Amino acid sequence: MPVKGNVIEVFGSVQGEGKYAGVQQVFVRLAGCNLNCVWCDSSHARDPKASGAQEKDPLEVWAEIEQNWRGSHSVSFTGGEPLLQTEFLKEIMAILKVYKTRVYLETNGTLPDALKEVIDDVDIVSMDIKLPSSTGCAGYWDEHVEFLRVAWGKDVFIKTVISSGTTMEDMVRAVEMISKGDPAIPLFLQPNYFDINSGVIHKCREFQQYALNYLSDVRVIPQIHKFLNIR
């Protein structure tokens, strides 16, 4: 019997973050998250009941993907944290593999063991680094290191939200972690939308200039979907 996933919605839109900002994608938003970041823009997704999620089997989700596919670059699994539903991911990704559809995984990068279960069928890994001074959560440095090790060899890039509270200490630690793994991995500094008028752009530039001493590709790019007022 197919494993059902807690699915909030399936929709077509424009990717608003990171390396593939601007491309057309089909988004599969899954419910549930293991974190509680203070600036989260999808906090409704933490609780499957509160989010209005429905249990759907992989073939139902594939049918919705097909309906929204026209002109799309890839299918983005997002949340919440999609790696909380690895059994469902394995089944839907197997279908996508048959149809040679690229799989884009949007993840908080804290569940390396879960990533191991699906990594063979993932093409693109969009990983967040959760800086404690930004998120208000504990640090996940060890988990991030192991996560990057598992993602090695895939098309992987890293994003991190920069807020008015983000410290240089956290940025130094993040840059050190990336540089020891692979300094060519692109790093995207995302100014917190709610802090745009609070000097956060200047902070992003300061962090960028520091990071470029150790990493080859560091970019400051806001979450464009918020400015475009789209999902």
Contacts in CASP RR format, 6 or more apart in sequence:
PFRMAT RR
TARGET T0000
AUTHOR 0000-0000-0000
METHOD contacts of the structure
MODEL  1
MPVKGNVIEVFGSVQGEGKYAGVQQVFVRLAGCNLNCVWCDSSHARDPKA
SGAQEKDPLEVWAEIEQNWRGSHSVSFTGGEPLLQTEFLKEIMAILKVYK
TRVYLETNGTLPDALKEVIDDVDIVSMDIKLPSSTGCAGYWDEHVEFLRV
AWGKDVFIKTVISSGTTMEDMVRAVEMISKGDPAIPLFLQPNYFDINSGV
IHKCREFQQYALNYLSDVRVIPQIHKFLNIR
2 57 0 8 1.000
2 58 0 8 1.000
2 59 0 8 1.000
2 91 0 8 1.000
3 57 0 8 1.000
3 58 0 8 1.000
3 87 0 8 1.000
3 88 0 8 1.000
3 90 0 8 1.000
3 91 0 8 1.000
4 55 0 8 1.000
4 56 0 8 1.000
4 57 0 8 1.000
4 88 0 8 1.000
5 30 0 8 1.000
5 55 0 8 1.000
5 56 0 8 1.000
5 57 0 8 1.000
5 61 0 8 1.000
5 85 0 8 1.000
5 88 0 8 1.000
6 30 0 8 1.000
6 31 0 8 1.000
6 32 0 8 1.000
6 48 0 8 1.000
6 53 0 8 1.000
6 54 0 8 1.000
6 55 0 8 1.000
6 85 0 8 1.000
7 28 0 8 1.000
7 29 0 8 1.000
7 30 0 8 1.000
7 31 0 8 1.000
7 53 0 8 1.000
7 54 0 8 1.000
7 55 0 8 1.000
7 56 0 8 1.000
7 61 0 8 1.000
8 29 0 8 1.000
8 30 0 8 1.000
8 31 0 8 1.000
8 44 0 8 1.000
8 45 0 8 1.000
8 51 0 8 1.000
8 52 0 8 1.000
8 53 0 8 1.000
8 79 0 8 1.000
9 27 0 8 1.000
9 29 0 8 1.000
10 26 0 8 1.000
10 27 0 8 1.000
10 28 0 8 1.000
10 29 0 8 1.000
10 61 0 8 1.000
10 64 0 8 1.000
10 65 0 8 1.000
10 68 0 8 1.000
11 26 0 8 1.000
11 27 0 8 1.000
11 29 0 8 1.000
11 68 0 8 1.000
11 231 0 8 1.000
12 24 0 8 1.000
12 25 0 8 1.000
12 26 0 8 1.000
12 27 0 8 1.000
12 68 0 8 1.000
12 72 0 8 1.000
13 24 0 8 1.000
13 25 0 8 1.000
13 27 0 8 1.000
13 225 0 8 1.000
13 230 0 8 1.000
13 231 0 8 1.000
14 22 0 8 1.000
14 23 0 8 1.000
14 24 0 8 1.000
14 25 0 8 1.000
14 224 0 8 1.000
14 225 0 8 1.000
14 228 0 8 1.000
14 230 0 8 1.000
15 21 0 8 1.000
15 22 0 8 1.000
15 23 0 8 1.000
15 24 0 8 1.000
15 25 0 8 1.000
15 73 0 8 1.000
15 76 0 8 1.000
15 104 0 8 1.000
15 225 0 8 1.000
16 22 0 8 1.000
16 223 0 8 1.000
16 224 0 8 1.000
16 225 0 8 1.000
16 228 0 8 1.000
17 126 0 8 1.000
17 159 0 8 1.000
17 188 0 8 1.000
17 190 0 8 1.000
17 221 0 8 1.000
17 223 0 8 1.000
17 224 0 8 1.000
17 225 0 8 1.000
18 126 0 8 1.000
18 157 0 8 1.000
18 159 0 8 1.000
18 186 0 8 1.000
18 188 0 8 1.000
18 190 0 8 1.000
18 219 0 8 1.000
18 221 0 8 1.000
19 126 0 8 1.000
19 157 0 8 1.000
19 186 0 8 1.000
19 188 0 8 1.000
20 73 0 8 1.000
20 74 0 8 1.000
20 104 0 8 1.000
20 124 0 8 1.000
20 126 0 8 1.000
21 221 0 8 1.000
21 224 0 8 1.000
22 224 0 8 1.000
23 73 0 8 1.000
23 74 0 8 1.000
24 71 0 8 1.000
24 72 0 8 1.000
24 73 0 8 1.000
25 72 0 8 1.000
25 73 0 8 1.000
25 74 0 8 1.000
25 75 0 8 1.000
25 76 0 8 1.000
25 104 0 8 1.000
26 65 0 8 1.000
26 68 0 8 1.000
26 69 0 8 1.000
26 72 0 8 1.000
26 74 0 8 1.000
26 75 0 8 1.000
26 76 0 8 1.000
27 75 0 8 1.000
27 76 0 8 1.000
27 78 0 8 1.000
27 231 0 8 1.000
28 61 0 8 1.000
28 65 0 8 1.000
28 75 0 8 1.000
28 76 0 8 1.000
28 77 0 8 1.000
28 78 0 8 1.000
28 82 0 8 1.000
28 92 0 8 1.000
29 42 0 8 1.000
29 45 0 8 1.000
29 78 0 8 1.000
29 79 0 8 1.000
29 80 0 8 1.000
30 45 0 8 1.000
30 53 0 8 1.000
30 77 0 8 1.000
30 78 0 8 1.000
30 79 0 8 1.000
30 80 0 8 1.000
30 81 0 8 1.000
30 82 0 8 1.000
30 84 0 8 1.000
30 85 0 8 1.000
30 88 0 8 1.000
31 45 0 8 1.000
31 46 0 8 1.000
31 47 0 8 1.000
31 48 0 8 1.000
31 51 0 8 1.000
31 52 0 8 1.000
31 53 0 8 1.000
31 79 0 8 1.000
31 80 0 8 1.000
32 45 0 8 1.000
32 46 0 8 1.000
32 47 0 8 1.000
32 48 0 8 1.000
32 51 0 8 1.000
32 79 0 8 1.000
32 80 0 8 1.000
32 81 0 8 1.000
32 84 0 8 1.000
33 40 0 8 1.000
33 45 0 8 1.000
33 46 0 8 1.000
33 79 0 8 1.000
33 80 0 8 1.000
33 81 0 8 1.000
33 84 0 8 1.000
33 108 0 8 1.000
34 81 0 8 1.000
34 84 0 8 1.000
34 108 0 8 1.000
34 110 0 8 1.000
34 111 0 8 1.000
35 81 0 8 1.000
35 108 0 8 1.000
35 110 0 8 1.000
35 130 0 8 1.000
35 135 0 8 1.000
35 137 0 8 1.000
36 46 0 8 1.000
36 137 0 8 1.000
37 130 0 8 1.000
37 134 0 8 1.000
37 135 0 8 1.000
37 136 0 8 1.000
37 137 0 8 1.000
37 161 0 8 1.000
38 135 0 8 1.000
38 136 0 8 1.000
39 134 0 8 1.000
39 135 0 8 1.000
39 161 0 8 1.000
39 163 0 8 1.000
39 192 0 8 1.000
39 194 0 8 1.000
40 46 0 8 1.000
41 193 0 8 1.000
41 223 0 8 1.000
41 226 0 8 1.000
42 78 0 8 1.000
42 79 0 8 1.000
42 80 0 8 1.000
44 50 0 8 1.000
44 51 0 8 1.000
45 51 0 8 1.000
45 79 0 8 1.000
45 80 0 8 1.000
46 80 0 8 1.000
58 88 0 8 1.000
58 91 0 8 1.000
58 92 0 8 1.000
58 94 0 8 1.000
58 95 0 8 1.000
59 95 0 8 1.000
61 92 0 8 1.000
62 92 0 8 1.000
62 95 0 8 1.000
62 96 0 8 1.000
65 75 0 8 1.000
65 96 0 8 1.000
65 101 0 8 1.000
73 102 0 8 1.000
74 101 0 8 1.000
74 102 0 8 1.000
74 103 0 8 1.000
74 104 0 8 1.000
74 123 0 8 1.000
74 124 0 8 1.000
75 96 0 8 1.000
75 101 0 8 1.000
75 102 0 8 1.000
75 103 0 8 1.000
75 104 0 8 1.000
76 104 0 8 1.000
76 105 0 8 1.000
76 106 0 8 1.000
77 89 0 8 1.000
77 103 0 8 1.000
77 104 0 8 1.000
77 105 0 8 1.000
77 106 0 8 1.000
78 106 0 8 1.000
79 106 0 8 1.000
81 107 0 8 1.000
81 108 0 8 1.000
81 110 0 8 1.000
81 111 0 8 1.000
82 89 0 8 1.000
82 105 0 8 1.000
82 106 0 8 1.000
82 107 0 8 1.000
83 89 0 8 1.000
83 105 0 8 1.000
83 107 0 8 1.000
83 109 0 8 1.000
83 111 0 8 1.000
83 114 0 8 1.000
83 115 0 8 1.000
83 118 0 8 1.000
84 111 0 8 1.000
84 114 0 8 1.000
86 114 0 8 1.000
86 117 0 8 1.000
86 118 0 8 1.000
89 117 0 8 1.000
89 118 0 8 1.000
90 117 0 8 1.000
90 118 0 8 1.000
90 121 0 8 1.000
93 103 0 8 1.000
93 118 0 8 1.000
93 121 0 8 1.000
93 122 0 8 1.000
94 121 0 8 1.000
96 102 0 8 1.000
96 103 0 8 1.000
96 121 0 8 1.000
97 103 0 8 1.000
97 121 0 8 1.000
102 123 0 8 1.000
102 124 0 8 1.000
103 121 0 8 1.000
103 122 0 8 1.000
103 123 0 8 1.000
103 124 0 8 1.000
104 123 0 8 1.000
104 124 0 8 1.000
104 126 0 8 1.000
105 118 0 8 1.000
105 122 0 8 1.000
105 124 0 8 1.000
105 125 0 8 1.000
105 126 0 8 1.000
106 126 0 8 1.000
107 115 0 8 1.000
107 125 0 8 1.000
107 126 0 8 1.000
107 127 0 8 1.000
107 128 0 8 1.000
107 147 0 8 1.000
108 127 0 8 1.000
108 128 0 8 1.000
108 130 0 8 1.000
108 140 0 8 1.000
109 115 0 8 1.000
109 127 0 8 1.000
109 128 0 8 1.000
109 129 0 8 1.000
109 130 0 8 1.000
109 140 0 8 1.000
109 143 0 8 1.000
109 144 0 8 1.000
109 147 0 8 1.000
110 130 0 8 1.000
110 140 0 8 1.000
110 143 0 8 1.000
110 144 0 8 1.000
110 147 0 8 1.000
111 143 0 8 1.000
111 147 0 8 1.000
112 143 0 8 1.000
112 146 0 8 1.000
112 147 0 8 1.000
112 149 0 8 1.000
112 150 0 8 1.000
115 122 0 8 1.000
115 125 0 8 1.000
115 147 0 8 1.000
115 150 0 8 1.000
115 151 0 8 1.000
116 150 0 8 1.000
119 150 0 8 1.000
119 151 0 8 1.000
119 154 0 8 1.000
122 154 0 8 1.000
123 154 0 8 1.000
123 155 0 8 1.000
124 154 0 8 1.000
124 155 0 8 1.000
124 156 0 8 1.000
125 151 0 8 1.000
125 154 0 8 1.000
125 155 0 8 1.000
125 156 0 8 1.000
125 157 0 8 1.000
126 156 0 8 1.000
126 157 0 8 1.000
126 159 0 8 1.000
127 144 0 8 1.000
127 147 0 8 1.000
127 148 0 8 1.000
127 151 0 8 1.000
127 156 0 8 1.000
127 157 0 8 1.000
127 158 0 8 1.000
127 159 0 8 1.000
128 158 0 8 1.000
128 159 0 8 1.000
128 160 0 8 1.000
128 161 0 8 1.000
129 144 0 8 1.000
129 158 0 8 1.000
129 159 0 8 1.000
129 160 0 8 1.000
129 174 0 8 1.000
129 177 0 8 1.000
130 137 0 8 1.000
130 139 0 8 1.000
130 140 0 8 1.000
130 144 0 8 1.000
130 160 0 8 1.000
131 139 0 8 1.000
131 160 0 8 1.000
131 161 0 8 1.000
131 162 0 8 1.000
131 166 0 8 1.000
131 167 0 8 1.000
131 170 0 8 1.000
131 171 0 8 1.000
131 174 0 8 1.000
132 138 0 8 1.000
132 139 0 8 1.000
132 170 0 8 1.000
133 163 0 8 1.000
133 165 0 8 1.000
133 166 0 8 1.000
133 167 0 8 1.000
133 169 0 8 1.000
133 170 0 8 1.000
134 160 0 8 1.000
134 161 0 8 1.000
134 162 0 8 1.000
134 163 0 8 1.000
134 165 0 8 1.000
134 166 0 8 1.000
134 170 0 8 1.000
134 192 0 8 1.000
135 161 0 8 1.000
141 173 0 8 1.000
141 177 0 8 1.000
144 177 0 8 1.000
145 177 0 8 1.000
148 156 0 8 1.000
148 177 0 8 1.000
148 178 0 8 1.000
148 181 0 8 1.000
148 182 0 8 1.000
148 185 0 8 1.000
152 182 0 8 1.000
156 185 0 8 1.000
157 185 0 8 1.000
157 186 0 8 1.000
157 187 0 8 1.000
157 188 0 8 1.000
158 178 0 8 1.000
158 185 0 8 1.000
158 186 0 8 1.000
158 187 0 8 1.000
158 188 0 8 1.000
159 187 0 8 1.000
159 188 0 8 1.000
159 190 0 8 1.000
160 174 0 8 1.000
160 187 0 8 1.000
160 188 0 8 1.000
160 189 0 8 1.000
160 190 0 8 1.000
161 190 0 8 1.000
161 191 0 8 1.000
161 192 0 8 1.000
162 189 0 8 1.000
162 190 0 8 1.000
162 191 0 8 1.000
162 192 0 8 1.000
162 200 0 8 1.000
162 203 0 8 1.000
162 204 0 8 1.000
162 207 0 8 1.000
163 192 0 8 1.000
163 194 0 8 1.000
163 195 0 8 1.000
163 200 0 8 1.000
164 192 0 8 1.000
164 195 0 8 1.000
164 198 0 8 1.000
164 199 0 8 1.000
164 200 0 8 1.000
164 203 0 8 1.000
166 203 0 8 1.000
166 207 0 8 1.000
168 206 0 8 1.000
168 207 0 8 1.000
168 210 0 8 1.000
171 207 0 8 1.000
171 210 0 8 1.000
171 211 0 8 1.000
172 210 0 8 1.000
174 187 0 8 1.000
175 187 0 8 1.000
175 210 0 8 1.000
175 211 0 8 1.000
175 214 0 8 1.000
175 215 0 8 1.000
176 214 0 8 1.000
178 185 0 8 1.000
178 187 0 8 1.000
178 214 0 8 1.000
178 215 0 8 1.000
179 214 0 8 1.000
179 215 0 8 1.000
183 214 0 8 1.000
183 215 0 8 1.000
183 216 0 8 1.000
184 215 0 8 1.000
184 216 0 8 1.000
184 217 0 8 1.000
185 215 0 8 1.000
185 217 0 8 1.000
186 217 0 8 1.000
186 218 0 8 1.000
186 219 0 8 1.000
187 211 0 8 1.000
187 215 0 8 1.000
187 217 0 8 1.000
187 218 0 8 1.000
187 219 0 8 1.000
188 219 0 8 1.000
188 220 0 8 1.000
188 221 0 8 1.000
189 204 0 8 1.000
189 207 0 8 1.000
189 208 0 8 1.000
189 211 0 8 1.000
189 218 0 8 1.000
189 219 0 8 1.000
189 220 0 8 1.000
189 221 0 8 1.000
190 221 0 8 1.000
190 222 0 8 1.000
190 223 0 8 1.000
191 200 0 8 1.000
191 201 0 8 1.000
191 203 0 8 1.000
191 204 0 8 1.000
191 220 0 8 1.000
191 222 0 8 1.000
192 200 0 8 1.000
193 222 0 8 1.000
193 223 0 8 1.000
193 226 0 8 1.000
196 222 0 8 1.000
201 220 0 8 1.000
204 220 0 8 1.000
205 220 0 8 1.000
208 218 0 8 1.000
208 219 0 8 1.000
208 220 0 8 1.000
211 218 0 8 1.000
212 218 0 8 1.000
225 231 0 8 1.000
END
